[in-house]
Amino acid sequence: MAIIVNLDVMMAKRKMSLNELSESVGLTLSNLSILKTGKAKAIRFRTLEAICKTLDCQPGDILEFREEN
């Protein structure tokens, strides 16, 4: 996939666990884990907004586009 999810990087920078983010954002651990590992096919803007508010970051800090070869 050409979209890379850097959620684990931002969580590490903010010293936040998956459990803490899950509770703060209102997502199940399972769904957050799917997003974190890059296996998600889509993300709602509402979810992205909640993650960005919680981690005090921009969407571009979490999502990255890379050309596939």
BELQUI-V779465 format. One record per backbone hydrogen bond with DSSP energy under -1.0 kcal/mol. CO is the residue of the C=O (numbers start at 1). NH is the residue of the N-H. If there is no record, write none. Layout:
# BELQUI-V779465
co,nh
CO,NH
CO,NH
This chain:
# BELQUI-V779465
co,nh
2,66
4,64
6,10
7,11
8,12
9,13
10,14
11,16
17,21
18,22
19,23
20,24
21,25
22,26
22,27
28,32
29,33
30,34
31,35
32,36
33,37
34,39
35,38
44,48
45,49
46,50
47,51
48,52
49,53
50,54
51,55
52,57
58,61
59,62
59,63
62,6
64,4
